[in-house]
């Protein structure tokens, strides 16, 4: 590319200290540069084709980017040992303070207290 830039600058009267000048331009030099560019393009193309084939062999026909199935409140209730109503109450709150015991089980939640207070009133 330095030859292209230097020829372009010298065409407009700016002498570039590197590369060819417009008056020195020879067809053989241009063809040599084009050959080098062609080889670079072919090598890059071969690398990308090999990479694509490798990925197809290793990961082809596998749908690895699909969404997981949504978890229902009933499934969460079983996992956290709660009732589905308690899970729904927790999800409805904008901010929750949850209290856990030493083992990690949920022992208290603000949403439960609000629900109990609303039911008792």
C-alpha positions in Angstrom: 0.0 0.0 0.0 2.9 2.4 0.5 3.6 2.3 -3.2 0.0 3.2 -3.9 0.1 6.1 -1.5 3.5 7.3 -2.7 2.4 7.2 -6.4 -0.8 9.0 -5.5 1.1 11.7 -3.6 3.7 12.2 -6.3 0.9 12.5 -8.9 -0.3 15.6 -7.1 3.2 17.0 -6.7 4.0 15.9 -3.2 7.2 13.9 -3.1 7.0 10.9 -0.8 10.3 9.8 0.8 9.3 6.1 0.5 8.1 3.9 -2.3 7.7 4.6 -6.0 7.2 8.0 -7.6 4.6 8.6 -10.3 7.4 9.1 -12.9 9.1 5.8 -11.9 5.9 3.7 -12.1 6.5 0.5 -14.0 4.0 -2.1 -14.9 6.2 -4.9 -13.4 6.2 -3.3 -10.0 2.4 -3.0 -10.0 1.9 -6.5 -11.2 4.2 -7.8 -8.4 2.2 -6.0 -5.8 -1.0 -7.4 -7.3 0.4 -10.9 -7.1 1.3 -10.4 -3.5 -2.2 -9.2 -2.7 -3.7 -12.1 -4.6 -1.6 -14.6 -2.6 -2.7 -12.9 0.7 -6.3 -13.1 -0.3 -6.1 -16.7 -1.3 -4.4 -17.7 2.0 -7.0 -15.8 4.0 -9.8 -17.4 2.0 -8.2 -20.9 2.6 -8.0 -20.2 6.3 -11.6 -19.1 6.6 -12.8 -22.1 4.5 -10.8 -24.5 6.7 -12.2 -22.8 9.9 -15.8 -23.1 8.5 -15.3 -26.8 7.7 -13.8 -27.5 11.2 -16.7 -25.8 12.8 -19.2 -27.7 10.7 -17.5 -31.0 11.6 -17.2 -30.2 15.3 -20.5 -28.4 15.9 -22.7 -29.1 12.9 -26.3 -30.2 13.4 -26.3 -29.1 17.1 -28.7 -26.4 18.1 -26.7 -25.0 21.0 -28.2 -21.5 21.0 -31.8 -22.2 21.9 -33.6 -20.7 24.8 -34.1 -22.8 27.9 -37.7 -23.6 28.8 -39.2 -21.1 31.3 -39.6 -22.3 34.9 -43.1 -22.4 36.3 -43.9 -21.1 39.8 -44.8 -24.7 40.7 -41.3 -25.9 39.8 -39.7 -23.1 41.8 -42.0 -23.9 44.7 -40.8 -27.5 44.8 -37.2 -26.5 44.5 -37.3 -23.9 47.3 -39.8 -25.9 49.4 -42.5 -23.2 49.2 -46.1 -23.0 48.0 -46.8 -21.7 44.5 -48.7 -18.8 46.1 -45.5 -17.8 48.0 -43.4 -17.9 44.9 -46.0 -15.7 43.1 -45.9 -13.3 46.0 -42.2 -13.1 45.9 -42.2 -12.5 42.1 -44.8 -9.8 42.5 -42.7 -7.7 44.9 -40.4 -5.1 43.5 -38.0 -5.5 46.5 -37.7 -8.5 48.8 -35.8 -9.1 52.0 -35.3 -12.9 52.4 -34.0 -14.6 55.5 -32.3 -18.0 55.3 -31.2 -20.4 58.0 -27.7 -21.9 58.4 -28.4 -24.6 55.8 -29.7 -22.2 53.2 -33.5 -22.8 53.5 -35.8 -19.8 53.2 -37.2 -19.0 56.6 -38.8 -15.6 56.0 -39.6 -13.1 53.3 -41.2 -9.6 53.3 -43.6 -10.7 50.6 -45.0 -13.4 53.0 -45.5 -10.9 55.8 -47.3 -8.4 53.5 -49.5 -11.2 52.2 -50.3 -12.4 55.8 -51.0 -8.8 56.9 -53.3 -8.2 53.9 -55.1 -11.5 54.5 -55.5 -10.7 58.3 -56.9 -7.3 57.7 
